[in-house]
C-alpha cells in the first residue's frame, strides 16, 4: 500500500486489507494486487486501472461511524475490478446496478469484518432488482433502475454507492480477469469441500468468467472449404489488362488468376426450437444474424441449407441453396410450433435425409434452443452444436458428444468481419 498521507488513514486501510485477507481467502490475491493510495481530503474512493484512491478525512470518519466500513469499501472496490465493472463507460443506472451486484455479494458473504448495518434492507432491494431483471447482470437491471421514482433512486444511491462511479474504470492488463478465474475455482473448491459458501458470489463470478464468442467465427467452423473457379478480382489489375488489349489487340499483358479459394457452404442444417418456452424475439434475432452470415458463404452451386422448425415434432423444413432463396426465406419467415420441447425428432429426421441420399456431405447441425428439452442418447454422425441465446447468462447442460455455445443478444449482433 502506498500513500501520500502519513497518518491514521493509511493505518486504517492497511488494517482493513489485513482483515479482508483473513475473512476472504479467495480475495487475497486481489487485495495484494491492489495499488491503494490514501491522500488528504474527503470524498468517496476512486477506482481506476487497478488503483484505488481513498481520502483520509473520509476514511477516519467512516471508521469512527463503523469499524468495518473501511474494509467494506475496500472489498467493494476490489470486487468492481474483479468483476470487470466500468462505471465511467455506462449509464448511471448501469453503474448503480454494478454497485447493487457487489453489495449483494458482500451481504451474502456476511463476513465478520465487512458486515455493516442495513443488511436486510439492502438484500430485499437487491432481490427485487434481480427478480425484475431475471439475473444479477447490470445491463439487464438498467430498465428497472431507470424506472425507479426519484425517492427510490436516492434511497438506492445511499444504500449501495461506495465509490465514485464517474471515475470507475476496469483494469486493462488482463490480470483481474485471471484473478476472477482463480477466485471462482477457489470458491467452487471450498463449496465442494465444506458444503458451505456463497451461491451469490459463485453466480456473479460465473457470469464474469463466461466465455465470449465470435459467433461468425464459430459458424465458420461448420463450413466446408472449397475452391471456386473464376476470376479473382483481388489479384486483377485492369490498367495493364486494358493497355495490352489496346496496344497489341487480343493480348492482355496481365491476366487475372483463374481460381480463388474461399469458404463455401455446401450442406448445413439449422434446427430451431419453436416450443412454447422459447422466446420469439431471440429466435428471430438468431435467424436474422445467421442468415446474414450464411449469405456470404452460399455460392448457389450445390449448396443445401435446411432450416428445420421443431417443438416436440418436426413442423417444417425449408431447403434453400442460393442467396436469393435465403433472402426470400428470411423476409417471409414464420414460426410454427408452440408445444413441448423434444430434440430427438430433428435428429431422426436428419438421419433419414442422410440414409435417403438427400444429404451426402453434411458438415454440421446447429440447434437453437433454450435447453429445456429431451436430448438424444446416442451421438450422431455429424458435428452438433446447441446454441443458447441467453441474456441472463444461465448455465446449460448438453450431452458430452455435443458442443455448447452460450451467447447474449449483444454478442449475436456484435460480430464483424467477413468469413
C-alpha positions in Angstrom: 0.0 0.0 0.0 1.3 3.4 -1.0 0.1 6.8 0.1 0.8 10.5 0.4 -1.0 11.0 3.7 1.2 9.8 6.6 -1.2 9.1 9.4 -4.2 7.4 10.8 -6.0 7.0 7.4 -3.2 4.8 6.0 -3.1 2.7 9.1 -6.8 2.1 8.9 -6.7 1.0 5.3 -3.7 -1.3 6.0 -5.7 -2.9 8.8 -8.7 -3.2 6.5 -6.7 -5.1 3.9 -5.4 -7.5 6.6 -8.9 -8.2 7.8 -10.1 -8.8 4.2 -7.4 -11.4 3.7 -8.4 -13.2 6.9 -12.1 -13.1 6.1 -12.0 -14.0 2.4 -9.2 -16.3 1.3 -10.3 -16.1 -2.4 -9.8 -12.3 -2.3 -6.2 -12.4 -1.0 -4.6 -12.1 -4.5 -6.9 -9.3 -5.4 -6.2 -7.3 -2.3 -2.5 -7.8 -2.6 -2.7 -6.7 -6.3 -4.5 -3.5 -5.5 -2.5 -0.3 -5.6 -4.1 1.7 -2.7 -3.4 5.4 -2.1 -4.5 7.4 0.9 -4.4 11.1 0.2 -5.5 14.2 2.1 -9.1 15.3 1.5 -12.6 13.9 1.6 -14.9 12.0 -0.8 -15.7 8.6 -2.0 -12.9 6.2 -3.1 -11.9 6.5 -6.8 -11.1 3.3 -8.8 -9.0 3.4 -12.0 -6.9 0.8 -13.8 -6.2 -1.3 -10.7 -5.6 1.6 -8.4 -7.9 2.8 -5.6 -7.5 6.2 -4.0 -9.0 6.8 -0.6 -9.4 10.2 1.1 -8.0 10.3 4.6 -10.7 12.5 6.2 -13.4 10.2 4.9 -11.6 7.1 5.9 -11.2 8.3 9.5 -14.9 9.5 9.6 -16.1 6.2 8.2 -14.0 4.2 10.8 -15.5 6.2 13.6 -19.0 5.6 12.3 -18.5 1.8 11.9 -15.2 0.0 12.3 -16.0 -2.4 9.4 -16.8 0.4 6.9 -13.2 0.9 5.5 -12.9 -2.9 4.9 -16.3 -2.9 3.3 -15.3 -0.1 1.0 -12.0 -1.8 0.1 -13.8 -5.1 -0.7 -16.4 -3.1 -2.7 -13.6 -1.6 -4.9 -11.8 -4.9 -5.2 -15.0 -6.6 -6.4 -15.6 -3.9 -9.0 -12.2 -4.7 -10.5 -12.7 -8.4 -10.1 -16.0 -8.3 -12.0 -14.8 -6.0 -14.7 -17.1 -3.2 -13.9 -16.7 0.1 -15.7 -19.0 2.8 -14.4 -17.4 5.6 -16.4 -18.4 3.9 -19.7 -22.0 3.1 -18.9 -25.2 4.9 -17.9 -25.8 6.0 -14.3 -28.4 3.2 -14.0 -25.9 0.5 -15.0 -23.2 1.8 -12.8 -25.7 1.8 -9.8 -26.6 -1.8 -10.8 -22.9 -2.7 -10.6 -22.9 -1.4 -7.1 -26.0 -3.4 -6.2 -24.4 -6.6 -7.5 -21.2 -6.0 -5.5 -23.1 -5.1 -2.3 -25.3 -8.2 -2.7 -22.3 -10.4 -2.8 -20.8 -8.8 0.3 -24.0 -9.0 2.2 -24.4 -12.7 1.1 -20.9 -13.5 2.4 -21.7 -11.7 5.7 -18.1 -12.0 6.8 -17.1 -10.6 10.2 -15.1 -7.6 9.1 -17.3 -6.4 6.2 -20.7 -6.6 7.8 -22.3 -3.2 8.2 -25.8 -2.1 9.4 -28.8 -2.2 6.9 -28.1 -5.7 5.5 -31.8 -6.8 5.4 -32.9 -3.7 3.7 -30.2 -4.0 1.0 -30.8 -7.7 0.5 -34.5 -7.0 -0.1 -33.8 -4.3 -2.6 -31.2 -6.5 -4.4 -33.5 -9.5 -4.7 -36.3 -7.2 -6.0 -34.0 -5.8 -8.7 -32.7 -9.3 -9.7 -36.3 -10.6 -9.9 -37.3 -7.8 -12.3 -34.2 -8.2 -14.4 -34.1 -12.0 -14.3 -30.4 -12.2 -13.3 -27.7 -10.3 -11.4 -26.5 -8.7 -14.6 -26.1 -4.9 -14.6 -27.1 -4.4 -18.2 -30.3 -6.3 -17.6 -31.0 -4.3 -14.4 -30.8 -1.0 -16.2 -34.5 -0.9 -17.1 -35.7 -1.5 -13.6 -33.2 1.1 -12.1 -34.2 3.7 -14.6 -37.9 3.2 -13.8 -37.5 3.9 -10.1 -39.1 7.0 -8.6 -36.7 9.8 -7.5 -37.0 8.9 -3.8 -36.4 5.2 -4.6 -33.4 6.1 -6.7 -32.0 8.3 -4.0 -32.5 5.5 -1.4 -30.6 3.0 -3.7 -27.8 5.5 -4.1 -27.5 5.9 -0.4 -27.6 2.1 0.3 -25.3 0.9 -2.5 -22.8 3.6 -3.6 -19.3 3.1 -2.0 -17.1 4.6 -4.7 -17.3 7.5 -7.2 -18.7 5.9 -10.4 -17.7 8.9 -12.5 -14.0 7.7 -12.3 -14.6 4.0 -12.2 -12.6 2.2 -14.8 -11.6 -1.5 -15.2 -8.0 -2.7 -15.1 -6.8 -3.1 -18.7 -4.0 -5.7 -18.3 -5.9 -8.9 -18.0 -4.6 -9.6 -14.5 -8.1 -9.1 -13.0 -9.7 -11.5 -15.4 -7.2 -14.2 -14.4 -7.9 -13.4 -10.7 -11.6 -13.8 -11.3 -11.0 -17.2 -12.8 -8.8 -18.1 -9.8 -11.4 -16.8 -7.3 -14.1 -18.9 -8.9 -12.0 -22.0 -8.8 -11.2 -21.5 -5.1 -14.8 -20.8 -4.3 -16.1 -23.9 -6.1 -13.4 -26.0 -4.3 -14.4 -24.6 -0.9 -18.1 -25.3 -1.5 -17.3 -28.9 -2.6 -15.1 -29.5 0.4 -17.2 -27.9 3.1 -20.7 -27.8 1.7 -20.7 -24.1 2.6 -20.2 -21.0 0.6 -21.9 -18.1 -1.2 -24.1 -19.0 -4.2 -24.3 -15.3 -4.9 -20.5 -15.0 -5.2 -20.3 -18.1 -7.4 -23.1 -16.8 -9.6 -21.6 -13.4 -10.4 -18.1 -14.9 -10.9 -19.5 -17.4 -13.4 -21.2 -14.5 -15.3 -17.9 -12.6 -15.2 -15.9 -15.6 -16.4 -18.4 -16.6 -19.0 -16.6 -17.1 -22.3 -17.2 -14.5 -25.0 -17.7 -15.8 -28.5 -17.3 -14.6 -32.0 -20.5 -16.0 -33.4 -19.4 -15.7 -37.1 -16.1 -17.3 -36.3 -17.9 -20.2 -34.6 -20.2 -20.6 -37.5 -17.2 -20.6 -39.9 -16.1 -23.9 -38.3 -19.1 -25.7 -39.8 -18.5 -24.5 -43.3 -16.8 -26.7 -45.9 -13.8 -25.2 -47.6 -13.5 -25.4 -51.3 -12.1 -23.8 -54.4 -14.3 -21.7 -56.6 -13.1 -21.4 -60.2 -13.3 -17.9 -61.7 -11.6 -14.6 -61.8 -10.1 -13.4 -58.5 -10.8 -9.7 -58.7 -8.5 -9.0 -55.8 -5.5 -10.0 -58.0 -6.7 -8.4 -61.2 -5.1 -5.1 -62.4 -7.3 -3.6 -65.1 -4.7 -0.9 -66.1 -2.2 -3.4 -67.6 -5.0 -5.6 -68.8 -6.6 -2.8 -70.9 -3.3 -1.4 -72.0 -2.3 -4.8 -73.5 -5.6 -5.1 -75.4 -5.4 -1.6 -76.8 -1.8 -1.9 -77.9 -1.5 -5.5 -79.1 -5.0 -6.5 -79.8 -6.2 -9.7 -78.2 -3.1 -9.9 -76.0 -3.6 -8.7 -72.4 -0.3 -8.1 -70.6 -1.6 -9.4 -67.3 -4.5 -11.8 -66.9 -6.4 -12.4 -63.7 -5.9 -15.6 -61.7 -8.3 -18.3 -62.8 -9.1 -19.6 -59.3 -9.5 -18.3 -55.8 -10.1 -20.2 -52.6 -12.9 -19.1 -50.3 -15.2 -20.7 -47.8 -18.3 -22.1 -49.4 -21.4 -23.6 -47.7 -22.3 -27.0 -49.1 -24.6 -28.8 -46.7 -25.7 -27.4 -43.3 -28.7 -27.9 -41.0 -30.2 -25.2 -38.7 -32.8 -26.5 -36.3 -34.9 -24.0 -34.4 -36.7 -24.9 -31.2 -40.2 -23.4 -31.6 -41.6 -24.7 -28.3 -43.7 -22.5 -26.0 -40.7 -21.9 -23.7 -38.5 -20.3 -26.4 -38.7 -16.6 -26.8 -39.8 -15.5 -30.3 -37.6 -12.4 -30.3 -34.4 -14.4 -29.6 -35.3 -16.9 -32.3 -35.8 -14.1 -34.8 -32.5 -12.4 -33.8 -30.7 -15.7 -34.2 -32.2 -16.4 -37.6 -31.6 -12.9 -38.9 -27.9 -12.9 -38.0 -27.3 -16.5 -39.1 -29.0 -16.0 -42.5 -26.9 -12.8 -43.0 -23.7 -14.7 -42.3 -24.6 -17.7 -44.4 -25.5 -15.5 -47.4 -21.8 -14.6 -47.6 -20.8 -18.3 -47.9 -23.5 -19.7 -50.2 -22.3 -19.9 -53.8 -25.5 -21.3 -55.2 -23.7 -24.3 -56.8 -24.7 -27.4 -54.9 -25.4 -25.6 -51.6 -28.1 -27.1 -49.5 -29.2 -25.4 -46.3 -32.0 -27.0 -44.3 -33.9 -24.8 -41.8 -36.0 -27.1 -39.6 -38.6 -26.0 -37.1 -39.4 -28.4 -34.3 -41.1 -28.4 -30.9 -42.0 -31.9 -29.9 -42.2 -32.9 -33.6 -40.7 -31.6 -36.9 -43.1 -28.9 -38.1 -41.3 -27.6 -41.2 -38.2 -28.0 -43.3 -37.3 -25.2 -45.6 -34.4 -26.0 -48.1 -32.5 -23.2 -49.7 -29.5 -23.2 -52.0 -28.8 -19.7 -53.1 -28.5 -16.2 -51.7 -31.8 -15.3 -53.3 -33.6 -18.2 -51.7 -32.1 -17.4 -48.3 -33.2 -13.8 -48.7 -36.7 -14.9 -49.7 -36.9 -17.2 -46.7 -35.6 -14.6 -44.3 -38.2 -12.0 -45.5 -41.2 -14.3 -45.2 -40.1 -16.5 -42.3 -42.9 -17.7 -39.9 -42.5 -19.7 -36.8 -44.6 -22.9 -36.4 -44.9 -24.8 -33.1 -45.7 -23.8 -29.6 -45.8 -27.3 -28.0 -43.3 -29.1 -25.8 -39.6 -29.5 -26.4 -38.0 -32.7 -27.8 -34.8 -32.6 -29.8 -34.9 -36.2 -30.9 -37.3 -35.8 -33.8 -34.9 -33.4 -35.6 -32.0 -35.9 -35.3 -34.2 -38.8 -36.5 -35.3 -36.6 -39.5 -31.8 -35.6 -40.4 -30.6 -39.3 -40.2 -33.4 -40.2 -42.6 -32.2 -37.5 -45.0 -28.7 -38.9 -44.9 -29.9 -42.5 -45.4 -32.1 -41.4 -48.4 -29.2 -39.6 -50.0 -30.7 -36.1 -49.7 -27.7 -35.2 -47.6 -24.4 -36.5 -48.8 -21.7 -34.4 -47.1 -23.4 -32.8 -44.0 -20.8 -30.7 -42.2 -22.9 -30.0 -39.1 -26.1 -29.2 -37.3 -26.8 -26.1 -35.3 -29.7 -26.3 -32.9 -31.0 -23.1 -31.4 -32.9 -23.7 -28.1 -33.5 -22.7 -24.5 -32.2 -26.1 -23.4 -35.4 -27.3 -21.7 -35.9 -30.4 -23.7 -35.0 -34.1 -24.3 -31.7 -34.8 -25.9 -30.8 -37.9 -28.0 -28.9 -40.6 -26.1 -26.6 -41.6 -29.0 -24.0 -39.4 -30.7 -25.0 -38.5 -34.3 -22.7 -39.0 -37.3 -22.2 -35.2 -37.7 -21.0 -32.4 -35.6 -23.7 -30.8 -33.4 -23.8 -27.6 -31.5 -26.6 -26.3 -29.3 -26.8 -22.5 -29.3 -28.3 -20.8 -26.3 -29.0 -17.1 -26.7 -29.5 -16.1 -23.1 -29.0 -12.6 -21.7 -29.5 -14.0 -18.2 -26.2 -15.9 -18.5 -27.6 -19.1 -17.1 -25.6 -22.3 -17.4 -26.9 -25.0 -19.8 -26.0 -28.7 -19.8 -25.7 -30.6 -23.1 -24.7 -34.2 -23.8 -21.0 -34.9 -23.8 -21.0 -35.5 -27.6 -22.4 -32.0 -28.4 -20.8 -28.6 -28.4 -22.4 -25.8 -26.5 -22.4 -22.1 -27.5 -23.8 -19.6 -25.0 -24.2 -16.1 -26.3 -26.1 -12.9 -25.5 -28.1 -10.9 -27.9 -25.4 -8.2 -28.0 -22.8 -10.8 -28.9 -25.0 -12.3 -31.5 -25.5 -8.9 -33.2 -22.0 -7.6 -32.4 -19.8 -9.7 -34.7 -18.0 -8.2 -37.6 -15.6 -9.0 -40.4 -16.1 -11.5 -43.2 -15.8 -15.2 -43.3 
